[in-house]
Amino acid sequence: MNNIEKTRNPLGIPNSSINNWWKNLDIKRDGDWLLFTGLLYQITPYIDFIVNIFEKIEDSKFQHLIPLTKPLPKSPLKLLVNRNLKDTFDKVLRDIYTILNNFEDVYYLPELDFYSGILLHDFGKDEAFEKHTNFVTEKLESAGVHKIVTVDPHTTFALRVLYPKKFKIKTYFETLAGKVQENYKDKVKIHDPCYYGRFLEISDVYRNILDDLGVKYEEVRNSKKLTSCCGGIMEALSPKISKEISKLRLEELGDGKIITLCPICFENLRKAGGNVEDFVEIIKKGSSIV
């Protein structure tokens, strides 16, 4: 938790060290909508690497040596990353940015892209969360930002519900709704992230996009407002319990291709054995844009 206050992300290392998906793109630095990733796609590959280590020592005599709740050394942490997952998620962000700019005037300023602080909220650190939200809000306001596009459910919920009501907030798929056309035949199952399904209640938006693309989807037990957890939040307390929750959810989803819209859900279901794909990759294949 102290890392968020010191470096503005849970890892305790500078944002510039983890946020580099955009460096080979000709990004626009001004426009109508600011792309605000909230850094969750960038952070998850590092968290995943660390959780894999902790899972191996959980319930062992070495468990007390590397507790999840304490800071880790900054320099080694830069190297502790699931490289394949980082490459996958960097590509997801590039595709989102590129697809959006076929329909909207979207720009990106890496120096204004901060972690939302949602973990502080999840663990009841209300004072620290409010302090962080005020910091991020002031940075965005001082830069003249009015409209923001988000890419993950945790950041979207934070900015839309928990942050001061200073900005117009839309997810990237809400921005694309009604703008893509049928061009792709596939069959998938949808895992609704908790924040999109239960709390923001916007799970029909991406279903409508699948309809527009000609993608068939099968509704599964516990979806939309009743969606089951992927086990993500439990990683900070017990990686093994988190994995058991992921396996239970995978049993509900069954065989076949699973799509989701959250980096944490993506990796938890993948590690449990699921054939998982990010939603934006379906749009990419179906729209023939990227």
C-alpha positions in Angstrom: 0.0 0.0 0.0 2.9 2.3 0.7 4.2 1.9 -2.8 1.1 3.5 -4.2 1.7 6.7 -2.2 5.4 6.7 -3.1 5.4 5.8 -6.8 1.7 5.9 -7.7 1.5 2.2 -8.4 1.5 -1.0 -6.3 4.8 -2.2 -7.6 6.9 0.6 -6.1 8.8 1.3 -9.3 8.4 4.3 -11.6 5.5 4.2 -14.1 8.0 4.8 -16.9 9.6 1.5 -16.2 6.4 -0.5 -16.8 4.4 1.6 -19.2 6.0 1.3 -22.6 3.4 -0.3 -24.9 3.1 3.0 -26.8 6.7 3.6 -27.6 6.6 2.2 -31.1 3.4 3.9 -32.0 3.0 7.3 -33.5 0.7 8.4 -30.7 -1.2 11.7 -30.8 -0.5 14.0 -27.9 -3.7 16.0 -28.2 -7.3 15.3 -29.3 -10.8 14.9 -28.0 -10.6 11.8 -25.8 -7.7 11.0 -23.5 -6.9 7.3 -23.4 -6.3 6.5 -19.7 -5.2 2.9 -19.2 -4.9 3.1 -15.4 -1.8 0.9 -15.8 -3.6 -2.3 -14.8 -2.7 -4.2 -18.0 0.9 -3.0 -17.5 1.1 -4.0 -13.8 -0.6 -7.5 -14.0 2.4 -9.3 -15.6 4.6 -8.2 -12.7 2.0 -9.2 -10.1 1.5 -12.5 -11.9 5.2 -13.4 -11.7 5.4 -12.6 -8.0 2.2 -14.5 -7.2 3.6 -17.6 -8.9 6.6 -17.5 -6.6 4.4 -16.9 -3.5 2.1 -19.8 -4.5 5.1 -22.2 -4.4 6.1 -21.2 -0.8 2.6 -20.7 0.6 1.9 -22.9 3.6 5.7 -23.7 3.8 8.2 -22.8 6.4 9.4 -20.0 4.2 6.1 -18.2 3.9 7.0 -15.5 6.4 10.0 -14.5 4.4 8.2 -12.9 1.4 4.7 -11.8 2.6 2.5 -10.1 -0.1 1.7 -7.3 2.2 5.2 -5.9 2.5 7.3 -3.9 0.0 9.6 -5.7 -2.3 13.1 -4.5 -3.4 12.7 -2.1 -6.3 15.6 -3.0 -8.5 15.0 -6.7 -8.7 11.3 -6.2 -9.1 11.9 -4.6 -12.5 13.1 -8.0 -13.7 10.3 -10.0 -12.2 7.8 -10.1 -15.0 5.9 -12.6 -17.0 7.4 -11.6 -20.3 4.9 -13.4 -22.5 2.0 -11.9 -20.6 3.5 -8.4 -20.8 3.9 -8.8 -24.6 0.3 -9.9 -24.9 -1.1 -7.1 -22.8 1.1 -4.5 -24.5 -0.4 -5.7 -27.8 -3.9 -5.4 -26.3 -3.3 -1.8 -25.5 -1.8 -1.0 -28.9 -4.8 -2.6 -30.6 -7.3 -0.6 -28.4 -5.6 2.7 -29.2 -5.4 1.9 -32.9 -9.0 0.7 -33.2 -10.3 3.7 -31.3 -8.6 6.1 -33.6 -10.5 4.7 -36.5 -13.6 6.1 -35.0 -12.7 8.8 -32.5 -10.1 11.5 -31.9 -8.1 9.7 -29.2 -4.8 10.9 -27.8 -2.4 9.6 -25.2 -0.1 11.2 -22.6 1.9 8.7 -20.7 2.9 11.2 -18.1 -0.8 11.5 -17.2 -1.5 7.8 -17.1 -1.7 6.8 -13.4 -2.8 3.7 -11.6 -6.4 4.3 -10.3 -5.6 3.3 -6.8 -8.5 0.9 -6.7 -6.5 -1.6 -4.6 -6.6 0.9 -1.7 -10.4 1.0 -2.0 -10.7 -2.8 -2.2 -8.7 -3.1 1.1 -10.6 -0.3 2.9 -7.8 2.2 2.9 -10.2 5.1 2.4 -8.0 7.9 3.5 -5.1 6.8 1.3 -7.5 6.2 -1.6 -9.0 9.7 -1.4 -5.5 11.2 -1.3 -4.5 9.3 -4.4 -7.7 10.2 -6.3 -7.2 13.8 -5.5 -3.7 13.7 -6.8 -4.7 12.0 -10.1 -7.7 14.3 -10.5 -5.6 17.4 -10.0 -3.1 16.2 -12.6 -5.8 15.6 -15.2 -7.6 18.8 -14.5 -4.5 20.9 -14.7 -3.8 19.4 -18.1 -7.2 20.4 -19.4 -8.6 16.9 -19.6 -12.4 16.6 -20.0 -13.1 13.3 -21.6 -11.5 10.0 -20.8 -11.6 6.5 -22.4 -10.8 3.6 -20.1 -9.7 0.0 -20.9 -10.3 -2.1 -17.9 -13.2 -2.6 -15.4 -11.3 -1.7 -12.2 -10.1 1.7 -13.6 -13.5 2.4 -15.1 -15.4 1.8 -11.8 -12.9 3.9 -9.9 -13.1 6.9 -12.3 -16.8 6.7 -13.0 -18.1 5.9 -9.4 -15.4 6.7 -6.8 -13.5 9.7 -8.2 -14.7 13.3 -8.1 -17.2 13.8 -10.9 -14.9 16.0 -13.0 -14.7 14.0 -16.3 -16.8 12.2 -18.9 -15.8 8.6 -18.7 -16.4 5.9 -21.3 -15.0 2.5 -21.8 -13.3 1.8 -25.1 -16.1 -0.7 -26.1 -18.8 1.9 -25.2 -17.0 4.2 -27.6 -17.1 1.5 -30.3 -20.7 0.5 -29.8 -22.7 0.6 -33.0 -19.6 1.4 -35.1 -18.3 -2.1 -36.0 -19.9 -4.3 -38.6 -20.3 -8.0 -39.1 -17.2 -9.5 -40.6 -16.2 -12.4 -38.4 -17.7 -15.8 -37.5 -16.7 -17.3 -34.2 -18.3 -18.9 -31.1 -17.3 -17.8 -27.6 -18.2 -17.8 -24.0 -18.2 -14.6 -22.0 -16.7 -14.1 -18.6 -18.1 -10.9 -17.3 -15.7 -9.0 -15.0 -17.3 -8.2 -11.7 -17.2 -4.4 -12.1 -18.7 -4.5 -15.5 -21.4 -7.1 -14.7 -22.3 -6.6 -11.1 -21.7 -2.9 -10.4 -21.6 -0.9 -13.6 -24.2 -3.1 -15.4 -22.8 -2.6 -18.9 -22.3 -6.2 -19.9 -24.9 -5.9 -22.6 -22.8 -3.3 -24.4 -20.1 -5.8 -25.4 -22.6 -8.5 -26.2 -24.2 -6.1 -28.7 -20.8 -5.6 -30.3 -20.4 -9.4 -30.7 -23.8 -9.4 -32.3 -22.7 -6.7 -34.7 -19.6 -8.7 -35.6 -21.5 -11.9 -36.2 -19.9 -13.6 -33.2 -22.0 -16.2 -31.5 -21.8 -16.4 -27.8 -23.1 -18.8 -25.2 -24.4 -17.5 -22.0 -23.1 -19.4 -19.0 -24.2 -20.0 -15.5 -23.6 -16.9 -13.3 -23.1 -14.1 -15.9 -23.9 -10.4 -16.1 -25.1 -9.1 -12.7 -24.6 -12.6 -11.2 -21.2 -13.1 -12.7 -18.7 -15.3 -10.7 -15.4 -14.0 -9.5 -12.2 -15.0 -11.2 -10.4 -15.2 -7.9 -8.3 -12.1 -8.5 -8.6 -10.1 -5.3 -7.7 -13.2 -3.3 -4.2 -13.3 -4.8 -3.0 -10.8 -2.3 -4.1 -13.0 0.6 -3.7 -16.6 -0.7 -2.6 -17.5 -4.2 -3.8 -21.1 -3.7 -7.3 -20.1 -2.7 -7.4 -17.7 -5.6 -6.5 -20.5 -8.0 -9.3 -22.7 -6.6 -11.8 -19.9 -7.2 -10.5 -19.6 -10.8 -10.9 -23.3 -11.3 -14.5 -23.2 -10.1 -15.3 -20.4 -12.5 -13.7 -22.3 -15.3 -15.9 -25.2 -14.6 -18.9 -22.9 -15.0 -17.5 -21.6 -18.3 -16.8 -25.0 -19.7 -14.8 -25.8 -22.8 -14.2 -23.5 -25.8 -12.9 -20.0 -26.3 -13.5 -17.6 -23.4 -13.4 -13.9 -23.8 -13.0 -11.3 -21.0 -12.3 -7.6 -20.7 -10.0 -7.6 -17.7 -6.3 -8.4 -17.4 -6.7 -10.0 -14.0 -9.6 -12.2 -15.2 -7.6 -13.1 -18.3 -4.6 -14.4 -16.5 -6.4 -16.1 -13.6 -8.6 -18.1 -16.0 -5.7 -18.8 -18.3 -3.6 -20.2 -15.4 -6.6 -22.4 -14.4 -6.4 -23.9 -17.9 -8.8 -21.8 -19.9 -8.5 -20.9 -23.5 -8.8 -17.1 -23.0 -8.8 -14.2 -25.4 -9.1 -10.5 -24.7 -12.2 -8.9 -26.1 -10.3 -6.4 -28.2 -8.8 -9.2 -30.2 -12.3 -10.3 -31.3 -12.9 -6.7 -32.4 -9.6 -6.7 -34.3 -10.4 -9.9 -36.1 -13.9 -9.0 -36.8 -13.5 -5.4 -38.0 -10.5 -5.8 -40.3 -9.2 -2.5 -39.0 -5.9 -3.2 -37.4 
